[in-house]
Amino acid sequence: MGPDDDEYIGYVLSDVARLIRTVFDRRVRDIGLTRAQWLVLTRLYRRPGASQTELADMLEIDRASAGRMIDRMQKNGWVERRADSEDRRINRLYLTADARRAHKEMWAIAETTVDDALAPLSTAEREQFTRLAARVKGRLQTMAGAHGT
């Protein structure tokens, strides 16, 4: 298998991830979310109280870009900043009630998108695919940690 082979695992993995994001983006657009916004909602849902710097790291963007995004989302009523109880220079980020409702709706869309994507697989194949992908992810996380990235 070479660089011209469309079934090369690297291409397939990249294409699957890109296509799932594309389908999901189209579906959440109907509830008024951009990719950047749904990424923020997802990260803050999982890590409420993250700082702007921590959010920037999670999104793999610079702090200034994260700050502008948070400003827009705060203005639109999605995110609130709260002063850190121990360090007043740090603002902690939290989803508003509206954002939590949007996240719930977004999660249902995500589940449907994944179910639709995996429809060609049997239940056993889905379970095996999930286990194998998790093993590969774990290996990659170990490799990334070992190299400081």
N, C-alpha and C positions, 0 to 999 in steps of 0.2 A: 504494500500500500504506500502510495506516494502523495506528494502535494497536489496532484491533479485528481485524486480519487475523492469524490464527494462523500464516501462512506468512511473516510478517515475519522477516527474517534474524536480527535480534537475539533474537527469541523462540525461533527454531529453535535457534540456537547455545546459548542458555542452557538450553533444555529437553534438548538432546542431552547436554550436560555433566552436568546434574543427573541424568538417567536412567541414564547410564553409572555415575555414582557410586552411585546407589541399587542398581542390579543388582550392582555389584561389592561394595558393603557387605554385601548379603545373602549373597553367595557366600563372602566372607572371614570372616563371622561364624561359619561352620561350623568354622573353624580357631581361633576364639577371639580374633579381632582386632576392635577398634572402629575407627571411621574415624580418630580421633585417633591411635591406636596405629599403624595402617598408614601414616599420613602421616609419623610420626616414623621408622618403619623405612625408608621410602623415602628420606627426606631424609638420614638418617645413613648409609644404604647408599651413596648418591651422594657424600656429604661426610663420611667418617669423620674424627673428631677435631674436629668443629665444637664451638664453645663453646655454652653454654646461651643466650647472647644471640644468637648467629648462628642457632641453631635457632629461637628465638622469631621472629626476622626472617623466616626461610624459611617458617614456619607462619603468619605474620601474626597473632601473638598477643603478649600482653605477657609480660615476663620471668617474672613471678610465676606465671602460668598454665603457662608452659613448665616452670618449676621443679617445680611440683606434678605435672605429667604425667611428668617425668623421674623424680621420686621414686617414683611408683607403678610405672613401668616398670623401674626399678632394683630395687625390692622384689620384683617378679615375675620377675626374672632376664632381662630383655630388653636392658637398657642398663647399661653400666658407665661410671663417671666416673673419669678419670685426671687427675692434676695436670699442668698445662702445664709443660714443661721449662724455660721461660724466665720464666714469671710464675705463681707459686704461688697467686695469687688466682683464677686461671682454671682451671676443670675442662674437660677435653676429653671428648667423648661418643663412645662406641664401642658397636656392637652386639655382643652376646654370640654365642656359637656357636649357641645356641637361636634367637636372633633372626635370624641369617643363614639358618638352615634355614627358619624361618617366612617370611622374605622370598622365598626361592626358591620356596616353595609359593605364596605370594601372587602372585609374578610370573607363574607359570603360570596362575593364575586371572585375572589382568589380561589376559594374552594371549588367553585363551579368551573373556573378556567382550568385548574389542574385536573379535575375529573374529566373534563372534555378532552384535554390533551392525552390523558392516559386511557381513554376509552378503548383503544385497540388492544389493550393488555388485559389478560385475565386477572382475577384477584391475586392469585399466586404470583403471577409475573410482576404485578404492581408491588407486592411485598418484597419480592426479590430485588427488583429495581431500586426500591427505597433503601434496602439494606446495603446493597452494593454501592450506591451513590453516597450513602453516609460514610462508608469505609473510605472511599476515595476522598471525600471532604475532610475526614479526620487526618488522613495522610497529608493532604495539602496544608491543613492548619499546622501540623507538626513541622512540615518543611518551611512554611512561612515564618513560624516562630523561631526556628533554628537559624534563620538568616536575617532576623530582625526586621522583617517586613510585614 
